[in-house]
Amino acid sequence: MTLPLTNQLNQLLNKKPISMHVPGHKNMTIGYLKKLKMEMDMTEITGLDDLHHAEDVIAQSMQHIKKHPDYDAYFLVNGTTAGILAVIQSFANAKGEYVVARNVHKSVFHALDLARASSKLLKMNISNKTKQYVEPNEASLKSNIKTAKLAVFTYPNYYGECFDVERIIKHMKTCQIPTLIDEAHGAHFNLAGFPNSTLNMGADYVVQSYHKTLPSLTMSSIIFIHKNAPLREKILQYLTYFQSSSPSYLLMSSLELAHDFYNQYDSTLFFKKRKQLITVIKDRGMRVIDVDDPLKLNIQCSGYTGIELQKLFENKGIYVELADTYQVLLVLPLWHENDAFPFDDLLARIREIKIERRLALEEANIPFHNGTGTYCYGEIMNVKEVNIDAAYNEILATNLVPYPPGIPVMLKGEIITENMIELMNYWCEQHIRVEGIKDKKIEIKDE
C-alpha cells in the first residue's frame, strides 16, 4: 500500500522532533488534548446538535467561550479564513470601499475576489527590529478611509510585534467604520504577561486562530462578534456557506478544551522556562530580538542568515516556524505544570549547535514592496509563463505569497518593476518558498 503522507509523518515522529512552530499543542505535549478520543469523530446524531443550527450542546459550548462580555463567540472549523471570508462577503453590497492594511493574510484577498470588490491598500511602517510590516502608516490611513465601509487590520504581525491598534479602532469608530481584526496569532492575549487583545478595544469582529498558540487542533478557530456590530445575522449566514456542512466534532471539542486551558492558565512557569531558554540561546552566541509578544522568539546571529540558522536548528531536530534573511522565528509552547514538552532535551540540543565566529553580514539591500495602492479583484484570464528576468513592465497575473507567513507581497494586476524582479530573484536564490513562483517563472497577463 502506498501511503506517502502517512509514512512521512511517521518517519518525522520517529526522529522525536521538537516543535517550536504552530500548532500550540506542540506535538500533543501541551494542554488537554489527551482527553480527545478518535471515537469522538462523529456526526450530527441525536444529542450532538448541529453547528449550522446550534440550539443544544454546541450552542452551550460556544456560550462558554467568554473573553469579554461584549462579544459572542462562534466556532470556526475551517480555520480563521472562514471568519474572514464571512465578514468581508457580508459587506459586499454595502456602500463604500474596503480598506485593508498591506500586511493582511492572503485569505483577505481571496475574500475580496469572491465579493468581486476592489480595495484600498494602506502603506505600512516597517519594523526596525524584524524588517517586517508592523502597522499602517498614519497618513496613508487617514487619506484612504473617507469612503470606507470596512477596515481590516492584522494584530499582532506574524513576528509578534504589536502597535497602537486601540487608537486606530477608536478613530474608525469616530468615522463610523467597522473594523475586522485578524488576531490569528493572539488567541493567548490577555494572559498574564502577554499583550492586550483587541477584544478589550471595541473592535467589531475579531478572529483568533486558537490552534496557532493555544492547544487545539489545526483549523480550529474562533470568531468573536461584538454585540453591537453591524450585519451580525448576515455574517452568521455566510459562516454556514464557508464552513463544511460536516463540521468536525474533534475540532470543536478541541476548541472547548483549549479555552478551558486558557481560563486556567498560570504563566509563571512559562516565563521561568523562557528565561532559561534565552540564556542557553545567548550562550551559543546567538541573540534574541525582543518583541511585544513573549511567545515569539526572533533569533539572529552575526554572520548568519535566518535560513542558515534554520538549518542548524533542524539538524538537531528542532523545527522552527519560519526563517527569513535576518532571523528564525520560534513560537514557544505555553509551558505548564505536568506538560509533556521535552524542555530539557530542547536545551541540550541547542547546546550542541555549533556557531562559528563570523563577521557581520552586509546589510541586505532588499527592496521592500510597500505603498498605498488599489487591489483589483478578479481573475486574469489570458496568461503566459515567463522567466522572472523577462517580466519587467509586464502585468503580474497571480499573487506572490511567501509562505509562511502567507502575506501576499506582490498582487495580481500590479506592473512589475525592477525592484520587484530583484526581490523575486532574491527569494529564489535563498530558496524561500513563494506561492506563485516555480522554477524562477511567474505568470503574467498575455496581452
N, C-alpha and C positions, 0 to 999 in steps of 0.2 A: 504494500500500500504506500502511495506517495503522499507524504504529509510535510511539505517543505516548511510551512509556518510553524506547525506544532513542533517539529523536530528542532527548528532553530531556537524556539523559545526554551525548549528543554535543554539544549546544549548551553544556552546562556545561563540558565538557572544552575546547571551542574557546575559552572565556574564560580558559583557563590558571588555574584555581582553585588556591589554596594550601590544603592540608589541615592544619588544626590540630584535627582530630577523629579519631575511630576510623574505619577500621581502621589498625593500626600501620604498614602498608606505605606510607601517605601517597601515594595515587595512584601506587603502584608505584615510588616513588623511594627507598625504604628496604629493605634486605635483599636476599635472594637469589631473589625470586620470578621474576626474568627467566629462571631455569633451568626454570620450568614451561613446558610446551608444551600448547596446546589439544588436540593429538592425544593427550595423556595422559588425556583424558576417556574412560575405558574401563569395562569391566565385569569380572565375576569369571571371566575366561577362564583357561585353563591357565597356571600360573606366577604369577598375580597374587593368589592367596589369597582369603580371604573374611573381612571384618571380623567377621561374626557367628559365625565358627568359625575364628578365626585360628590357623594352625599353621605358616605359612611366612613370606613376606616381610613381611606386615603384623604378625605376631607379633614378628619380629625388629625391625621399626621401632619398635614400642611399647616393646620391651625397652631400646631405646637412649634413650628419653625418661627420663633419670635426673636427678632433682634431689635426691633423698635416698634412702639405701639402704633405708629402712623402708617405701617406697611402691612400688606398681606403678602404671603409667600406662596409660590406655586412651583411645583416640581418641573424640572426640565430634564427629560430623559434622552434628548437629542443634543445635549450639551448647551452651553451658553449661546451658541449660534442660533438655536431655535428661538430664544428670547429676543435676540437682536432682530431676527427676521420678522417676528410677530409685531414688535413695536414699530419698526420702520414701515412695514406694509400697512399698518393701521392708519398712518398719516398720509398715505398715497394720494387721497382725494382732498386733503385739506389744502387751504390756500397758503401760498408761501413756498419757501425753499428749505431743503435740508442743508444744514451746516455741520461739517464734520472736521475734527482735527486730523491732520495728515497722518498721524500715527495710529489710526484706528485699525482694527483687525480686518482681514480680508472678508470676513462674513458681512461687514457693513457694506462693502462694495457689492457683494453678491445680493444683499437685500435691496440696494438701490437699483440693480439691474432688474430684479423681479418686480419692483414697484414702478419700473420704467421712469425713473426720476434722476435728474441731474443733481449735483450737489456742489456747494461752495466748499473748497478745501482751505483750511486755515494754515498759514505759515506757523512753523514751530520754533521754539527756542531749543538750543542744543545744550545738553549737559556737559560741563567741563570735566566731570568725573568719568563718565562712561562713553562719551561721544555719541549719545543717542538722543532721539527726540524725547523731550521731557514735558513740555507744556505749550499750549497755544500762545503765540505771540499776541500781546495785548492789542497792539494797533491793528493787526490783521483781524482779530476777533471783533473789535468794535466797529470796524468798517464793513463787515460782511454779515452782520446779523439783523440788519434793518428789516428785511422781509422774511426772516427765518420762521419756520413752523415747528422745527425740532432741531435741537443741537445734540451732537454725540461726542463724548469725550472718553478717553482712556485714563483710568486712575486705579492703581499706580501704573507706570510703564513696566515693561517686561523685566527690567533690571532692578526693580524695587525702589524706584525714585518717585516721590510724590511732589505735588505742587499745591499752590493755594487754590484748590478747586472750590472751596466754600465761597470764596469771593466771586468766582465766576458763576456759580449756581445762583447766588444772590442777585448778581447782575442780570442773569437770564430771567429770574422771577420779576424783577423790575420791568423788564421788557416783555413780560408775559410769553416767554418762550419755554416750552417744556424741555427737560433735559433727560437724556438717556446716558447713564454712566456704565461703561464697561469696566466693572470692578472684578474682572475674572480672576486676577491674582491677589484679591483682597478678602477672600472668604474668612480668613483668620483675623482680619482687622477688628479692633476694639478689645482684643485680648490684652491683658496687662503687658505693657512694654512695647506694644505694636501700634501702628498708625491708626488714625481715626477714620471710620468708614463714612462714605457719603450718605449712608442711611441716617446719620446724625445731622445732615446738612440740608435736608429737604429736597433732594433730587427726586424727580417724578418716577423714574424707573431705574433700578439698579440690578444688574445681572452679576452673579458671582459663580465662578467655577469651583464648587466645593471640592471637586476631585483634584484640583491643582495643589491646594495647600492643606486641606483637611483630609482625613482618612475616609474617603468614599470611592466608589468605583468610577473609572474613567467614563465620561459622558454624563455624569450626574451633576446637575447644576440647579440653581435656584434663581427665579426672577422675583424681585420684590417690587410691588406696585404700590405707590403712595395712595392712601385712601381718597385724596383729592385730585389725583392725576386724571387728565382727560383720556377719553377713549378706552376706559378700562374694559368694558364688555367686548369691544371690538378686538382688543389685544387677546383676551381670553379665547375668543372665537378663532383667531388666527393661530393661537398655540395648538389648537386641535388640528389645524391644517399642516403645520410644520413639524409636528411630532408623530412618531409612529402610532398607528392605530392598535398596536400590540405592545404597549409600554412594559418595560422590564420591571418586575417586582423586586428583582435583586438590586437594580439601580435605586429604586425608590426606598427600599429598606436600608440601603447603604447611606442614603441621604439622612434618614432618620437617625441612624447610628452615629453619623458624623456630627450631626447637630447636637446630639446628646454629649458627644465628646467635647464639642466646643463649649457647651454650657458648664461642664465640669472641669475644664482645663485650668491647670495651675502652671504658669510659665516659669516658675522658679528654676526647675531642673533644666529647662531649655536654655536659659541664659548662662547657667553654670557650664553646661556642656559646650555651648557655643564659644565661650571664653577659652576653654581647653583646646578646642579645635583650632581657633585662630592662633593660639600660642604655637601649636605644632606647625601650622602652615608658615608662620613667620620664621620659625626656627629653621625651616628648609630654605629660606632665602626669598620666599615669595611675599607679596604684600596684599593686604585686604583693603578694598576701597569701600569706605563706609557709605551706605545709602540709608534712606529713611526706613526701609523695612528690614528688620534684623533677620528675617527668614531668608533673605537673599545675600549670598556672599559673592562679590565680584573680585576675582583673584587675578592679579597682574604680576609680572616678573621681568626684571631688567634683562633685555636681550632676547626675550621670548615673545612670540605672538600668542594670542589665545588659542589658536589652532594647535600650536606646538605643545602648549600646556595640557590641552585636552588629551593628546596622545600619551603624555606622561601619566596622567591620571588613569586613562583607560588601560594602559599597560599593567597597572596594578589592580585592575578590575573595579575601578571607581568610575561610575558613569555620570557625567555632568549634564546639566540642562542644555547648554549651548556654548559655543566658542565663537569669538569674532577676532578681528585684528588685534584688539587690545587686551582681551581678558577671557577667562572662562567664568561661567555663571553656575554657582551651586545653589540649589533650592534645598534648604535644610529641613530635616524632619522636625515635627513638633514633639520632641522627646518628652516622655512622661514616665512616671513610676511604673515599673514592671513591663516596659515595652520590650520588644524582641530585636530592636535595631542593634546591629553589630558595631557598637560605638568603639570599643577597644580595638577591634580589627581595623576599623577605619583609620584610627590614629596610627596604628602600626604600619599600615600600607602607605600612608602619607610619609611617614618617617623613612621609608625605603626609596622614595622618589629622589633621584639624583639630579640636582640642579647645578649646572655649570655656571661659573662666573663669566659673564658676558658683558660686553659694552652695551649701553643702551641703544636700542634701535632708533634710527632717524624717525622723526615724527612722520607718520604715514600721511601723505597728502591725498586723502581720499575725498573726491568731490561729493559733497552732500547734496542730495536731491531734495529741495525744500522750496517753499514759497507758496503764496496764495495762488489758487487756480480753480478750475472747474472740472469736476468729474462728469463725463458724459456716459449715460447708461447705454446699454445695447451691445449686441454682438457685431463685430466687423466681419461681414460675410466672405468677402473675397480677400484671401490672404495668401502669402507665399513665405517660404522659409529662406532666410538668408544668413550668411555669416555675420557675426556681430560687427566686424570691421567694415562691412559693406552697407551698414544700416544708417549711416549719417543722413539726417534730414528726412528720413522716412517716417511714416506714422506707425507707432507701435500698435500691434493688433491684439495683444494679450497683456494682462497684468504680470509684472515680475515681482515675485514674492520670496525673499529669503525665508527658509523655514527650518527650525524655528527662527524668529518669533511669529511668523505668519502675517507680517505687516507689509502690504504692498509698497514698494519703494518707487516703482515706475508704473504708470497706469495706461491702459489701452486708450488710444486716441491722442497720446502725447507725441509731439515731434521729437525725434531722437537727436540729441545734441552730442557734441564731442565729449563733454563731461559724463554723459550717460554711458557712452561707449567705453570710456576709461573705467568707470565703475563696474560695468559688466565684465570687462576683461579682468579686472581685479578679482571679482568673485570667482571667475573660472580658474585663475592662477592659484587662488587659495583653496580651491576645491570646496567652496561654500555651496551648499545645496540651494538652488534657486528654482522655484516653480516657474516655468516659462522659458527656461534656458536648457537646451540639451545639445551636447557636443559643440558648444560655442555657437549655436544657431538659435535665432529667435524668429517669431512670426511678425511680419509687417503687412500693412494694408497693400493689396495688389491693385494699383490704380487701373 
